C-alpha cells in the first residue's frame, strides 16, 4: 500500500469511491443523489486542495483532503473516505496517521472537521473532541463539528 498526491485524472475514481463509501452507511439512493454535488471530487478541487490517495494493488481504496483555513491557524480535514470493503480494517487510521504527519510540516493551531454522525466515534478514538453541531440537509440530523489541538496531533504521531 502507498499514499501519494492525487492528480486531476483521479477525480472520477475518487468521486465513485466517495459515493460508495457514503452509501455504506445505509443512506438511501435518493439521499445520495441529493448529495451528489457535495460528494463529487472535481479536477478543480484536486488542484485547489491537498488530496492524497491510498493505493492497494493499483486501486484507490481511500483518500483524504484538507486545506488551511483563511485564518491561517486552522487546518480543515475536508474529506476522509475508505472503500466499503476496507472499512473497519485500519485503513482510515492509516490515512489519518499520514495526514497528521503531513500537516506537522505546516504552521497551525488545530485541525477541524465536520464528521458524518457514523464517523464520530472513529474521530473521537483518534483524539478529536466535539465543539459544536452543524445542521445537515436531513431533518433532525446534525454533523458533529470536531477539533484536535496541534499538541494532540504531535502526541498521536509520537505514539504511532
N, CA, C and O of each residue as an XYZ file, in Angstrom:
640
protein
N       0.842     -1.182      0.000
C       0.000      0.000      0.000
C       0.885      1.243      0.000
O       1.938      1.284      0.635
N       0.422      2.251     -0.732
C       1.180      3.504     -0.763
C       0.213      4.689     -0.836
O      -0.891      4.590     -1.373
N       0.667      5.802     -0.279
C      -0.122      7.032     -0.291
C       0.633      8.057     -1.115
O       1.830      8.272     -0.926
N      -0.089      8.688     -2.035
C       0.533      9.726     -2.856
C      -0.494     10.790     -3.195
O      -1.699     10.590     -3.044
N       0.009     11.923     -3.654
C      -0.855     13.051     -4.012
C      -1.749     12.662     -5.189
O      -1.290     12.065     -6.162
N      -3.013     13.007     -5.084
C      -3.960     12.739     -6.172
C      -3.700     13.712     -7.321
O      -3.193     14.816     -7.122
N      -4.059     13.278     -8.513
C      -3.956     14.128     -9.691
C      -5.358     14.351    -10.255
O      -6.307     13.672     -9.863
N      -5.481     15.302    -11.172
C      -6.792     15.592    -11.752
C      -7.379     14.361    -12.440
O      -8.599     14.249    -12.563
N      -6.540     13.447    -12.885
C      -7.019     12.215    -13.532
C      -7.760     11.304    -12.556
O      -8.477     10.395    -12.973
N      -7.587     11.550    -11.252
C      -8.225     10.712    -10.229
C      -9.636     11.172     -9.863
O     -10.324     10.487     -9.106
N     -10.072     12.301    -10.378
C     -11.347     12.898     -9.949
C     -12.520     11.920    -10.032
O     -13.273     11.780     -9.068
N     -12.680     11.258    -11.143
C     -13.822     10.350    -11.322
C     -13.751      9.177    -10.340
O     -14.749      8.829     -9.709
N     -12.577      8.576    -10.216
C     -12.422      7.423     -9.319
C     -12.637      7.832     -7.852
O     -13.232      7.080     -7.080
N     -12.154      9.021     -7.471
C     -12.355      9.498     -6.098
C     -13.834      9.787     -5.831
O     -14.335      9.512     -4.740
N     -14.524     10.336     -6.818
C     -15.959     10.587     -6.674
C     -16.712      9.275     -6.499
O     -17.574      9.169     -5.626
N     -16.400      8.283     -7.311
C     -17.068      6.980     -7.209
C     -16.801      6.334     -5.854
O     -17.706      5.755     -5.255
N     -15.574      6.428     -5.372
C     -15.231      5.875     -4.067
C     -16.013      6.613     -2.964
O     -16.517      5.982     -2.035
N     -16.110      7.925     -3.068
C     -16.841      8.725     -2.084
C     -18.302      8.294     -2.012
O     -18.845      8.121     -0.921
N     -18.928      8.124     -3.145
C     -20.341      7.723     -3.195
C     -20.527      6.313     -2.639
O     -21.464      6.065     -1.880
N     -19.643      5.392     -3.011
C     -19.732      4.013     -2.475
C     -19.544      4.021     -0.956
O     -20.259      3.330     -0.230
N     -18.587      4.799     -0.494
C     -18.298      4.851      0.932
C     -19.455      5.469      1.711
O     -19.838      4.955      2.762
N     -20.008      6.555      1.210
C     -21.147      7.212      1.875
C     -22.358      6.274      1.880
O     -23.096      6.218      2.864
N     -22.560      5.543      0.787
C     -23.687      4.614      0.673
C     -23.576      3.460      1.664
O     -24.587      2.866      2.038
N     -22.383      3.146      2.083
C     -22.142      2.070      3.051
C     -22.977      2.273      4.321
O     -23.387      1.300      4.955
N     -23.227      3.519      4.687
C     -23.929      3.845      5.922
C     -25.446      3.861      5.758
O     -26.153      4.478      6.555
N     -25.945      3.183      4.725
C     -27.386      2.992      4.509
C     -28.169      4.274      4.263
O     -29.347      4.371      4.606
N     -27.507      5.246      3.670
C     -28.259      6.399      3.189
C     -28.950      5.945      1.914
O     -28.349      5.241      1.103
N     -30.186      6.333      1.729
C     -30.951      5.898      0.566
C     -30.403      6.469     -0.736
O     -29.660      7.451     -0.741
N     -30.780      5.840     -1.825
C     -30.355      6.271     -3.155
C     -30.760      7.729     -3.390
O     -29.986      8.513     -3.938
N     -31.970      8.083     -2.975
C     -32.444      9.456     -3.164
C     -31.573     10.442     -2.382
O     -31.235     11.514     -2.884
N     -31.213     10.072     -1.148
C     -30.372     10.961     -0.330
C     -28.989     11.140     -0.973
O     -28.466     12.253     -1.036
N     -28.414     10.051     -1.440
C     -27.103     10.126     -2.100
C     -27.202     11.019     -3.333
O     -26.301     11.811     -3.612
N     -28.298     10.884     -4.063
C     -28.496     11.714     -5.263
C     -28.583     13.199     -4.883
O     -28.049     14.054     -5.590
N     -29.256     13.503     -3.767
C     -29.348     14.889     -3.304
C     -27.981     15.441     -2.906
O     -27.733     16.642     -3.022
N     -27.112     14.576     -2.447
C     -25.774     14.982     -2.018
C     -24.742     14.907     -3.145
O     -23.566     15.195     -2.920
N     -25.159     14.531     -4.334
C     -24.220     14.254     -5.430
C     -23.191     15.376     -5.634
O     -22.001     15.096     -5.775
N     -23.631     16.629     -5.651
C     -22.682     17.726     -5.833
C     -21.660     17.783     -4.701
O     -20.471     18.000     -4.936
N     -22.134     17.585     -3.468
C     -21.227     17.609     -2.316
C     -20.254     16.427     -2.322
O     -19.153     16.525     -1.782
N     -20.654     15.332     -2.922
C     -19.819     14.129     -2.939
C     -18.918     14.045     -4.168
O     -18.124     13.113     -4.294
N     -19.036     14.997     -5.058
C     -18.245     14.985     -6.294
C     -16.895     15.654     -6.067
O     -16.811     16.767     -5.548
N     -15.855     14.956     -6.462
C     -14.492     15.485     -6.402
C     -14.127     15.887     -7.823
O     -13.983     15.041     -8.705
N     -13.981     17.181     -8.031
C     -13.673     17.692     -9.370
C     -12.169     17.866     -9.551
O     -11.403     17.857     -8.587
N     -11.768     18.022    -10.802
C     -10.367     18.309    -11.098
C      -9.966     19.613    -10.418
O      -8.864     19.719     -9.879
N     -10.851     20.604    -10.439
C     -10.577     21.880     -9.795
C     -10.344     21.727     -8.295
O      -9.463     22.372     -7.726
N     -11.139     20.869     -7.661
C     -10.977     20.619     -6.232
C      -9.588     20.047     -5.962
O      -8.903     20.472     -5.031
N      -9.182     19.090     -6.773
C      -7.868     18.453     -6.594
C      -6.749     19.472     -6.780
O      -5.724     19.394     -6.102
N      -6.933     20.419     -7.682
C      -5.915     21.456     -7.890
C      -5.875     22.466     -6.741
O      -4.815     23.006     -6.422
N      -7.028     22.719     -6.125
C      -7.116     23.732     -5.072
C      -6.777     23.217     -3.679
O      -6.238     23.966     -2.864
N      -7.076     21.978     -3.394
C      -6.908     21.412     -2.058
C      -5.766     20.396     -2.060
O      -5.257     20.012     -3.114
N      -5.381     19.976     -0.877
C      -4.405     18.903     -0.727
C      -5.192     17.590     -0.680
O      -5.963     17.359      0.251
N      -4.998     16.742     -1.672
C      -5.741     15.483     -1.773
C      -4.731     14.349     -1.901
O      -3.872     14.375     -2.782
N      -4.833     13.352     -1.020
C      -3.912     12.221     -1.006
C      -4.697     10.922     -1.064
O      -5.685     10.735     -0.354
N      -4.233     10.030     -1.928
C      -4.943      8.765     -2.166
C      -4.090      7.595     -1.681
O      -2.860      7.643     -1.707
N      -4.777      6.548     -1.239
C      -4.126      5.318     -0.785
C      -4.409      4.227     -1.806
O      -5.558      3.924     -2.124
N      -3.326      3.646     -2.307
C      -3.416      2.572     -3.292
C      -3.204      1.217     -2.647
O      -2.422      1.083     -1.705
N      -3.891      0.231     -3.149
C      -3.609     -1.166     -2.859
C      -3.750     -1.903     -4.177
O      -4.840     -1.964     -4.746
N      -2.669     -2.455     -4.658
C      -2.660     -3.179     -5.940
C      -3.223     -2.312     -7.068
O      -4.094     -2.751     -7.818
N      -2.722     -1.083     -7.185
C      -3.107     -0.134     -8.238
C      -4.578      0.269     -8.231
O      -5.101      0.738     -9.242
N      -5.241      0.088     -7.097
C      -6.631      0.513     -6.939
C      -6.677      1.504     -5.778
O      -6.074      1.266     -4.732
N      -7.392      2.616     -5.963
C      -7.547      3.572     -4.871
C      -8.566      2.995     -3.886
O      -9.705      2.700     -4.248
N      -8.124      2.840     -2.621
C      -9.021      2.269     -1.607
C      -9.385      3.280     -0.523
O     -10.174      2.977      0.372
N      -8.815      4.471     -0.602
C      -9.146      5.510      0.358
C      -8.438      6.794     -0.006
O      -7.492      6.802     -0.793
N      -8.912      7.881      0.580
C      -8.253      9.160      0.368
C      -8.670     10.140      1.445
O      -9.651      9.932      2.159
N      -7.908     11.203      1.543
C      -8.288     12.315      2.404
C      -7.926     13.607      1.703
O      -7.091     13.628      0.800
N      -8.568     14.690      2.133
C      -8.247     16.009      1.594
C      -8.335     17.027      2.712
O      -9.097     16.874      3.667
N      -7.530     18.076      2.565
C      -7.518     19.118      3.583
C      -7.078     20.437      2.968
O      -6.589     20.493      1.840
N      -7.269     21.496      3.746
C      -6.798     22.814      3.342
C      -6.580     23.664      4.584
O      -7.142     23.396      5.646
N      -5.763     24.683      4.432
C      -5.522     25.647      5.502
C      -6.631     26.682      5.436
O      -6.855     27.302      4.395
N      -7.327     26.866      6.558
C      -8.413     27.845      6.610
C      -7.868     29.250      6.373
O      -6.668     29.484      6.519
N      -8.735     30.177      6.011
C      -8.323     31.554      5.725
C      -7.682     32.244      6.922
O      -6.912     33.190      6.751
N      -7.989     31.781      8.132
C      -7.386     32.395      9.317
C      -5.922     31.984      9.500
O      -5.227     32.516     10.366
N      -5.460     31.039      8.681
C      -4.074     30.535      8.700
C      -3.674     29.896     10.024
O      -2.483     29.720     10.280
N      -4.641     29.545     10.873
C      -4.300     28.849     12.114
C      -5.003     27.494     12.223
O      -4.637     26.671     13.062
N      -6.008     27.261     11.378
C      -6.759     26.007     11.421
C      -6.587     25.245     10.117
O      -6.585     25.828      9.033
N      -6.444     23.937     10.242
C      -6.452     23.060      9.078
C      -7.798     22.355      9.077
O      -8.234     21.836     10.104
N      -8.451     22.338      7.934
C      -9.754     21.675      7.811
C      -9.556     20.343      7.094
O      -9.126     20.304      5.941
N      -9.877     19.250      7.794
C      -9.930     17.942      7.146
C     -11.270     17.908      6.440
O     -12.314     17.800      7.083
N     -11.245     17.999      5.130
C     -12.471     18.168      4.347
C     -13.111     16.836      3.984
O     -14.336     16.718      3.977
N     -12.305     15.846      3.687
C     -12.805     14.515      3.305
C     -11.891     13.437      3.851
O     -10.677     13.622      3.941
N     -12.481     12.316      4.212
C     -11.757     11.084      4.507
C     -12.733      9.973      4.155
O     -13.754      9.788      4.818
N     -12.406      9.238      3.103
C     -13.287      8.162      2.663
C     -12.472      6.903      2.394
O     -11.346      6.955      1.899
N     -13.081      5.773      2.737
C     -12.466      4.454      2.551
C     -13.442      3.589      1.773
O     -14.648      3.630      2.018
N     -12.926      2.810      0.841
C     -13.771      1.885      0.079
C     -14.498      0.956      1.057
O     -13.892      0.486      2.020
N     -15.785      0.686      0.824
C     -16.584     -0.100      1.768
C     -15.967     -1.430      2.199
O     -16.047     -1.790      3.374
N     -15.357     -2.162      1.276
C     -14.796     -3.466      1.655
C     -13.525     -3.339      2.502
O     -12.973     -4.352      2.932
N     -13.051     -2.107      2.748
C     -11.880     -1.885      3.599
C     -12.239     -1.161      4.901
O     -11.367     -0.940      5.741
N     -13.515     -0.791      5.078
C     -13.939     -0.129      6.309
C     -13.799     -1.102      7.472
O     -14.195     -2.264      7.377
N     -13.232     -0.613      8.571
C     -13.031     -1.446      9.754
C     -11.758     -2.267      9.723
O     -11.567     -3.148     10.562
N     -10.874     -1.988      8.756
C      -9.639     -2.771      8.620
C      -8.377     -1.925      8.838
O      -7.281     -2.328      8.448
N      -8.537     -0.753      9.462
C      -7.383      0.071      9.784
C      -6.946      1.049      8.707
O      -5.951      1.754      8.872
N      -7.682      1.093      7.609
C      -7.307      1.982      6.505
C      -7.537      3.446      6.880
O      -6.707      4.299      6.567
N      -8.638      3.742      7.538
C      -8.909      5.110      7.974
C      -7.820      5.606      8.910
O      -7.358      6.740      8.785
N      -7.411      4.766      9.843
C      -6.341      5.127     10.774
C      -5.031      5.349     10.028
O      -4.296      6.288     10.333
N      -4.737      4.506      9.069
C      -3.523      4.656      8.253
C      -3.538      6.006      7.526
O      -2.526      6.705      7.491
N      -4.673      6.364      6.955
C      -4.809      7.654      6.278
C      -4.636      8.813      7.259
O      -3.983      9.806      6.938
N      -5.215      8.689      8.446
C      -5.113      9.759      9.435
C      -3.680      9.935      9.926
O      -3.235     11.066     10.119
N      -2.962      8.861     10.129
C      -1.565      8.985     10.553
C      -0.760      9.702      9.476
O       0.075     10.549      9.792
N      -0.998      9.374      8.213
C      -0.316     10.067      7.118
C      -0.693     11.549      7.119
O       0.171     12.415      6.975
N      -1.964     11.830      7.279
C      -2.453     13.209      7.338
C      -1.769     13.967      8.474
O      -1.265     15.071      8.267
N      -1.748     13.386      9.662
C      -1.130     14.049     10.810
C       0.352     14.339     10.558
O       0.834     15.437     10.836
N       1.054     13.362     10.038
C       2.490     13.560      9.757
C       2.691     14.665      8.722
O       3.609     15.477      8.841
N       1.861     14.687      7.746
C       1.971     15.668      6.664
C       1.708     17.096      7.185
O       2.436     18.026      6.836
N       0.680     17.263      8.010
C       0.333     18.611      8.457
C       1.305     19.154      9.504
O       1.356     20.365      9.718
N       2.070     18.296     10.153
C       3.025     18.790     11.139
C       4.116     19.631     10.488
O       4.881     20.298     11.184
N       4.194     19.605      9.172
C       5.151     20.452      8.446
C       4.559     21.831      8.147
O       5.231     22.686      7.570
N       3.304     22.044      8.539
C       2.589     23.292      8.289
C       2.364     23.983      9.637
O       2.178     23.314     10.654
N       2.381     25.294      9.646
C       2.075     26.027     10.862
C       0.556     26.054     11.050
O      -0.172     26.528     10.178
N       0.081     25.545     12.193
C      -1.353     25.544     12.508
C      -1.536     25.395     14.005
O      -0.601     25.016     14.712
N      -2.733     25.689     14.496
C      -3.058     25.522     15.915
C      -3.954     24.327     16.185
O      -3.843     23.674     17.223
N      -4.854     24.043     15.228
C      -5.782     22.927     15.432
C      -6.279     22.408     14.096
O      -6.170     23.076     13.067
N      -6.830     21.194     14.134
C      -7.478     20.565     12.990
C      -8.980     20.571     13.270
O      -9.421     20.226     14.366
N      -9.753     20.964     12.266
C     -11.210     20.960     12.362
C     -11.794     20.008     11.327
O     -11.196     19.782     10.275
N     -12.956     19.456     11.628
C     -13.685     18.641     10.659
C     -15.147     18.618     11.020
O     -15.522     18.810     12.177
N     -15.973     18.382     10.016
C     -17.409     18.163     10.198
C     -17.623     16.683      9.916
O     -17.530     16.248      8.768
N     -17.907     15.913     10.950
C     -17.979     14.462     10.813
C     -19.374     13.998     10.414
O     -20.379     14.568     10.838
N     -19.416     12.964      9.602
C     -20.667     12.240      9.429
C     -20.967     11.626     10.798
O     -20.042     11.148     11.455
N     -22.216     11.621     11.251
C     -22.520     11.031     12.558
C     -22.003      9.593     12.706
O     -21.655      9.173     13.809
N     -21.954      8.846     11.610
C     -21.457      7.473     11.667
C     -19.956      7.405     11.928
O     -19.451      6.356     12.328
N     -19.239      8.492     11.711
C     -17.787      8.509     11.881
C     -17.341      9.211     13.168
O     -16.146      9.289     13.451
N     -18.280      9.708     13.930
C     -17.906     10.452     15.142
C     -17.032      9.625     16.080
O     -16.028     10.130     16.583
N     -17.389      8.372     16.325
C     -16.598      7.522     17.225
C     -15.180      7.302     16.696
O     -14.221      7.294     17.467
N     -15.051      7.126     15.387
C     -13.733      6.962     14.771
C     -12.846      8.156     15.120
O     -11.720      7.981     15.585
N     -13.351      9.359     14.898
C     -12.562     10.560     15.171
C     -12.325     10.755     16.673
O     -11.256     11.213     17.075
N     -13.298     10.416     17.487
C     -13.124     10.523     18.945
C     -11.988      9.626     19.423
O     -11.189     10.032     20.266
N     -11.914      8.412     18.889
C     -10.836      7.490     19.262
C      -9.464      8.018     18.864
O      -8.460      7.663     19.481
N      -9.413      8.858     17.844
C      -8.146      9.458     17.426
C      -7.757     10.633     18.327
O      -6.594     11.036     18.349
N      -8.714     11.178     19.061
C      -8.424     12.301     19.948
C      -9.150     13.585     19.615
O      -8.876     14.624     20.216
N     -10.081     13.534     18.660
C     -10.873     14.722     18.331
C     -11.974     14.906     19.375
O     -12.471     13.938     19.949
N     -12.341     16.157     19.608
C     -13.422     16.492     20.527
C     -14.512     17.250     19.782
O     -14.228     18.044     18.885
N     -15.759     16.997     20.161
C     -16.891     17.715     19.571
C     -16.930     19.115     20.174
O     -16.901     19.279     21.394
N     -16.997     20.128     19.299
C     -17.060     21.518     19.773
C     -18.327     22.230     19.295
O     -18.545     23.398     19.618
N     -19.159     21.528     18.529
C     -20.392     22.131     18.043
C     -21.145     21.174     17.145
O     -20.746     20.025     16.959
N     -22.246     21.668     16.587
C     -23.080     20.867     15.681
C     -23.406     21.694     14.453
O     -23.624     22.903     14.536
N     -23.436     21.028     13.328
C     -23.799     21.665     12.066
C     -25.064     20.989     11.568
O     -25.093     19.767     11.416
N     -26.105     21.764     11.311
C     -27.357     21.196     10.823
C     -27.139     20.619      9.427
O     -26.520     21.257      8.575
N     -27.642     19.435      9.203
C     -27.491     18.807      7.888
C     -28.769     18.971      7.073
O     -29.756     19.526      7.555
N     -28.742     18.491      5.857
C     -29.908     18.598      4.983
C     -30.997     17.588      5.352
O     -32.111     17.669      4.833
N     -30.694     16.643      6.235
C     -31.688     15.668      6.705
C     -32.283     16.197      8.010
O     -31.549     16.605      8.910
N     -33.601     16.187      8.108
C     -34.280     16.692      9.311
C     -33.787     15.955     10.551
O     -33.608     14.737     10.533
N     -33.569     16.709     11.632
C     -33.144     16.161     12.924
C     -31.798     15.440     12.883
O     -31.529     14.582     13.724
N     -30.973     15.775     11.932
C     -29.630     15.168     11.834
C     -28.613     16.298     11.859
O     -28.729     17.274     11.118
N     -27.613     16.152     12.726
C     -26.569     17.155     12.843
C     -25.208     16.503     12.663
O     -24.990     15.356     13.054
N     -24.300     17.259     12.065
C     -22.928     16.802     11.912
C     -22.116     17.337     13.084
O     -22.127     18.542     13.337
N     -21.419     16.475     13.796
C     -20.567     16.978     14.869
C     -19.401     17.776     14.268
O     -18.719     17.302     13.359
N     -19.183     18.983     14.783
C     -18.004     19.766     14.430
C     -16.941     19.363     15.451
O     -17.155     19.486     16.657
N     -15.809     18.887     14.970
C     -14.795     18.344     15.866
C     -13.463     19.061     15.673
O     -13.169     19.596     14.604
N     -12.665     19.052     16.746
C     -11.346     19.675     16.678
C     -10.318     18.804     17.387
O     -10.635     17.983     18.248
N      -9.078     19.025     16.984
C      -7.940     18.402     17.650
C      -6.824     19.433     17.667
O      -6.441     19.961     16.623
N      -6.306     19.716     18.847
C      -5.235     20.701     19.006
C      -3.924     20.138     18.445
O      -3.717     18.925     18.411
N      -3.049     21.043     18.008
C      -1.761     20.637     17.437
C      -0.970     19.766     18.410
O      -0.349     18.788     17.993
N      -0.980     20.103     19.691
C      -0.226     19.306     20.666
C      -0.722     17.863     20.704
O       0.073     16.943     20.894
N      -2.032     17.654     20.525
C      -2.580     16.285     20.493
C      -2.192     15.566     19.209
O      -1.959     14.357     19.215
N      -2.123     16.313     18.102
C      -1.655     15.719     16.836
C      -0.217     15.264     17.011
O       0.133     14.147     16.632
N       0.616     16.117     17.581
C       2.026     15.770     17.796
C       2.146     14.535     18.679
O       2.938     13.637     18.394
N       1.366     14.491     19.743
C       1.391     13.339     20.658
C       0.957     12.058     19.936
O       1.583     11.009     20.089
N      -0.111     12.153     19.157
C      -0.608     10.983     18.431
C       0.464     10.437     17.483
O       0.679      9.227     17.410
N       1.125     11.328     16.768
C       2.160     10.905     15.820
C       3.311     10.234     16.565
O       3.834      9.222     16.097
N       3.716     10.771     17.711
C       4.795     10.158     18.503
C       4.431      8.737     18.932
O       5.287      7.854     18.985
N       3.153      8.532     19.236
C       2.697      7.222     19.721
C       2.519      6.200     18.593
O       2.413      4.999     18.839
N       2.489      6.706     17.338
C       2.268      5.801     16.212
C       3.389      5.947     15.218
O       3.395      5.270     14.191
